[in-house]
């Protein structure tokens, strides 16, 4: 091989690696999400940042979710993969399947009924590069059942630590992005417990120290009266279970829970 061919090979290898490092793997777990998934996918494909792959993981839906998602494969030049779990694994299992399949240097999550603003990915990628953040999230706007913004915005701190996150579950899954060049996939697998998302963010924070945030609403969070998150009693049981799972003392858990409740109410006022 001549010196020129060697140099060309090195350049092509660097370009390929740089493209992969900048690739965002967008993971969307779905289960009977036929009523919403089209809007969600449109909001992801409509991003100004185009270097991405979209991984839709179906958790054994019985409606038309898979057929709708599959219609996006090989469309608009975006790499869309549709995977199907052979048995129900829940949101944690579906996301973990997506993590295993992800090829990007960054991983982002969005739930099947939420939407992103068009510049969400580009803003967050630039932010993570500027701050060298391994873990980032953004603010979001509450939306109604038709995913129309209500004008109520959830503000987020510039950064949050593990101890702070115990008292403020402000990290919303559909806003999270992780740098897989700084974190191993084993670091970010979701645990198979109730409120697996909060438990996972706490786990990752123990490794990264902090998560950095963009205090702007770049995501629309669809709120439905039928969702589990709207069941306050279930929410109380879940957050308390998380504290027990963390091995926190009862007095400290009570303190964290009071702070959590205050911050949760504050976000919704």
N, C-alpha and C positions, 0 to 999 in steps of 0.2 A: 504494500500500500504506500503510495507516495505521500510526501509531507502535506501536500494540499488536500488530499483525500482524508488524511488524519485530522487536519484542522477542520475540514467541512463536517466530519463526523462528530467532532467535539462540539462544534457550534450547534449542530442539529440536536445533539444530546442535551445540551444546555437549554435550548429552546423548548424541547419536549419536557424537561424537568421543570422549567419555569412555568410552562402552561399548566402542568399538573399541580404545581404548588399553588397556583392562583385559581385552580378549579374549585368551585364550591359544590359540594354534594348536598342537595336539598332533600331531606327525608320527610316523607308525608305518610304517617300511619293512617289507614282508613278501615272503617268497619260500618257497613250500611250507610255510606256517606253520599249516596247518589244525588241527594237534594242539594248538596253543597260543593262537591269536589270540583265541578266545572269552574265555579267562580274562583276557588282557591288556585287551581292550576293556571287559570288565565292570569291571575295576579302574579304568579311566579314567572311564567313565561314572558310576561310583560315587563320584567325588570330591565332597567337600563344596562345592568351588568349581565353579560351574556355567557361568560365562561363558567358554565354550570352543568351539572347533571341532576336530573330530578328522579328520585327513587320513591315510587309509590309502593307501599307494602300493605297489601290487603290481608286482613285478619279473618278470612273465611266469611266474607259478606254473603248475604242471601238476596241482595237487591242488584241494581244495575251499576254498582260502583266500578267494578272491574271493566265492564264494557266501555263506560264513559272514559275512564283513565286510559284504557288501551287505545282509544281513538286519538290520543295525543302523541303516541309513539311515532317517530319519524316525521314530526310536524314542526314547521317553523325553524328547522335546523337545530333544535334543542334535543339533547340526548335524554329521552324519557324512558325509564325502565319501570315495568309493572311486575311486582313479585307477589306471590300468594303463599301465605302460610297454610299448610295442609290441615292444621287444627288451630283453634283459638289460643293465642298466646297473650292477649291483652295488649294495651298500648306499649308497655315496656318491651315485650317480646317483639312487637312489630318494629319498633324503633331500633332494637338491637339487630334485627335482621337487616335493616337498612344500613346500620353502621358497618356490619360485616361486608356489605356489598360496595360501600363507598370507596371511591378512588381519588377523591379530591384532597387538597391540602387543607381545606376548611370544610367543616360540616355545619349545616344550619338545619333547624327544625321548624316545621309549620304544621299545625293541626289541620284536619281536613275541612273545617268549617270557618277558618280564619282567612284574612287577606293581608297582603303586603302592599304598601305604597310603592310606586314604580322605582324609586331610588333607594329602597331599603338596603339591598345587597351592596350596591356601590358605595353608599355612605358607610356601611359597617366594615367593609373590606378596607377602605381608606383609613378608617378610625383604628382598626386593629393593627394595621401596618405602622401608623403614626405612633401608637402607644406601645407597640410590641406586646399586645395583650394576647394571652392564650385563651381567654374566656371573656366574651362580651355579651351584652344584652342591650335592649333599647326600651324606651317608653312605648306606650300603646294607648289607643283610644277605644273605649267601650263602644260596642255597636249593638244594634237591635237584632231581632231574629232574621231580618233581611240583610244583615251586615252593613247597615247604614250607620255611619258614625253618629253618636249621640252628643258629641261635643265635650263629653267627660273624659279627661285625659289622666292616665296614671303616670305620675311623675316618678322618676327613679334617681337614686343618688349617683354621683360620678363614679363611685367605686363602692364595693361592698365586700366584707370579709365573712368568713364562716360564722363567727360569733354574731355579727350583725344580721346575717341571713336567718339565723335561728329566730330572730325577733321580727323579721320583716320578709314575708314571702313575696317580694316584689319582682322576682325573676320569673317572667312569663315565658313558657316554653317556645311559643311561636316567634320570640324575639332573639333567641339564643344563637350564637355562633361560636364554634370552637376551632382552634388552630391545631390541626393534627400533626403539625411539624414540631409542636411543643408538648403535645399530649398523645399518649398511646391510646389505641382503641380500647384497650383493657381498662383505661382510666375512666372511660365515659359510658360504659355499658349501664343501662338502667336496671336498678334492682327490682325484683319481683315482689314488691310490697305496695300497699295503698299509698297514694300520693308519691308515686315513684319519681316524678319529675323533681319535686322539692328535695327528696332524699338524694337524688343524683347531683343536683347543684351543690348541696352541702358536701358531698363526697369529693367533687371536683375542687371545690374551694379549699379543702384541706390540702390539696396538692399545689394549687396555683397561688394560694394566699389571698388573692382578691380577684374579683371580676370587675371589668371596666364597663361603663354604660354611656350610651348616648341618650340624654334626657330630652328626647323628641319622640312623638308618637308616629312610628314608622310602620306600625301594624294595627289592624282592626281586629279586635277581640269580640267575636260574636257571642252574645250571651243569650241562652235559651232557658226558659222556665223548666224545661225538661231535663237539663243537664245535671249531673251529680254535683257539680260545683255550686249549683243554686240551692242545694240542700244543706242548710246551715248546720244541722245536727251531724250529718255525715262529715262535713268539713271539720267540725270540732273533734270528732273521734279520730279522724285521720291525722290531724296535726299533733294531737296528744300521743298517738301511736308512734309518730315519727320521733318525738322526744324520747319516748321509752326505748325505741330502737337505737337511738344515739347513746344510750346509757347515761342520760343526764339525771341528776338527782331530782326528786319531786319538787323541792323548793325552787330550784333553778328552772325547772320545767314550767312551774306556775308563773314565775317571773317572765320567762320568754313568751308564754302563752298570752299573758295580759298585754305585753307589747305587740305581739302578733295581732291580737284582736283589735287593738287601737289602730294599728296601721292598716288593717284590712278595711275597717269602717271608714277611715280617713280617705282611702283610695276611692271609695264608692260614693262619697258625699259630693 
